[in-house]
Amino acid sequence: MWAVRRAVLRSSGIWTRSTIRAATRVHMMRFSTSQMYALKQVPDSAWTPYNPDYEDIDDYEASEDFDDYNSDVILRGTDEVRFGRKHMGLVVLPNPIANAIQACIAETNGRSMRHDYLRLVDAHRSTSEITPKGKGRGQKTRQYLRDEREKREQGGRDTQKEVKDVKMPRLLPGERVQIAIPGERPAPASLVYQKTRLKPHVIEYGPAEAMAYVAAFAPGTYGVALNVLSELAMRVPEFEPSTILDFGCGPGSALWAAQDVWSSVQKYVGIDSSEAMIDCAKRMFEEMPERKVDGELLRYLAPDQPNTHADLVISAFALSELPSDAVRQTTVEMLWNNTRDTLVLIDRGAPNPARVVSEARDYLIKLASESNGTVEVGSMKVPSGIHTVAPFPNELDDPTNNTPAWFQFVQRVQRPTFTMRTKHSKSNAEVVHYSYIIMRRGPRPPDSRGYLDSTPYSYVSVKEAQNEPEKYLPDGTQRKTFAQLAREAYYWPRIIMQPIKRKGHVVTDVCTVDGKIERWTFTKTHDKQAYRDARKASWGDLFPHLPKTSIERSHFTPVEGPTPEELKKMNRKQRRSLMDFDD
């Protein structure tokens, strides 16, 4: 490989990297296939521009000119970027789990399971978006109310009182509306048309609904939990939980992911209000004896319940199905009281579930501030008894509060055959949107980022760096330890949308340590290493580089109501558009 590289460089006699690559393409025709393959494997940091002033390339590599060139080497990904990477490829459900699910649903009728799956989708859609207050005043709504009035006058069921609480936004052009009466099965149109609005409702999980959930949603829940717990294991390498408390456990999807991340799990307590779900989890444990752990499955979580304290407490896709915000606050407080170290909350990536997760984080920070007080970390005052590991790099308010946006992330998951059949899908992959928080006990570690810390790092020659690649980077800079990266990552901004890649620059939207949403621009002329890393960054990654320019996103500016002075200046039509309509 080195002989091939020397031949190319000697024949070209050119300094720049681009001309070296151009000359390489010309000389590739003279090499065998194996030599060409070896040439492709040479990393960018290993390319040496040959200087004609030196008779031999070995003399040039031992000279100071070689070290001066390699001080500006562009690496194929820095250690910081690799550490902060959250993106995970397609998650495949392990075969033992897939076989166990297949055995559980083997006796279930496929058509019936499809029907129950659509009911679950209907319930999820009804609680996904935040429905604005006020009834719709469209033609479909008026027609529905007239039909109900006629039925009531003819001696039919009095549904006017039930319909009175139904809240719908104004109709979009071509939008269809289906009003669901509590206790009645909604029409099929509410399950098929994506723009149909339903009154928010949840489904009680019986045996049929439990089988439909396991077949349709368990693989996605496993993939999301695996992503979040893998990030936790990377960010907090010393954390190895031995006990897990899973609220809303379902068939045990979070436990499967935890077992694939840590080998230290010994005890598991699962809580689910559905007896059918608990029976399904027990059946899954019987089908997978190699994954069975000591523990128990419970129907409820009491405030002073024994044997429920755990190192890791997790709730995946359960908080948004609780009946009210007051119940959620009580539940979150009980979960935190049972947490010895880390609490993980996961829910869907829709506006309303994301709001639920964000409010849970704000409530926990408020409780910790009131009970344990605050401490100063750098220039910020943070709670002394709790800190956020992810996705926020601070303990400030959620920057998306009172804005049209919300925090969400994505994970691609492979659909097993039974999932494809249940969903009537031709694709064997799906993208699951989710929101999450990871809260840990104790104060936030102090800021020790490299560009803020004056800690000197040693440098060696390139030859010495090549002899010790695990200790030095190719340019001779000493590598940071895993513990250093873990401390610095607490203050790295997080990319909250997919980066926009353009010619010569990359645009990213990040959540900064100051609690703002900013748009950062990385250009090729400003910092080649940051530009190269930005082009390889993904949605959800932590990004340590500083940008060339940054501006605050106006889309994430909180929206507040008009002041009394502004209301006086509005005409009747403008004021009427701000009011709630209850009739």
Secondary structure, 3 states (H helix, E strand, C coil): CHHHHHHHHHHHCCCCHHHHHHHHHHHHHHCCHHHHHHHHCCCHHHCCCCCCCCCCHHHHHCCHHHHHHHCCCCCCCCHHHHHHCCCCCCECCCHHHHHHHHHHCCCCCHHHHHHHHHHHHHHHHHCCCCCCCCCCCCHHHHHHHHHHHHHHHCCCCCCHHHHHCCCCCCCCCCCCCCCCCCCCCCCCHHHHCCCCCCCCCCCCCCHHHHHHHHHHCHHHHHHHHHHHHHHHHHHCCCCCCCEEEEECCCCCHHHHHHHHHCCCCCEEEEECCCHHHHHHHHHHHHHCHHHCCEEEEECCCCCCCCCCCEEEEEEECCHHHCCCHHHHHHHHHHHHHCEEEEEEEEEECCHHHHHHHHHHHHHHHHHHHHHHCEEEECCEEEECCEEEEECCCCCCCCCCCCCCCCCCEEEEEECCHHHHHHHCCCCCEEEEEEEEEEEEECCCCCCCCCCCCCCCCCECCHHHHHHCCCCECCCCEECCCHHHHHHHHHHCCEECCCCEEECCEEEEEEECCCCCEEEEEEECCCCHHHHHHHHHCCCCCECCCCCCEEEECHHHCCCCCCCHHHHHHCCHHHHHHCCCCCC
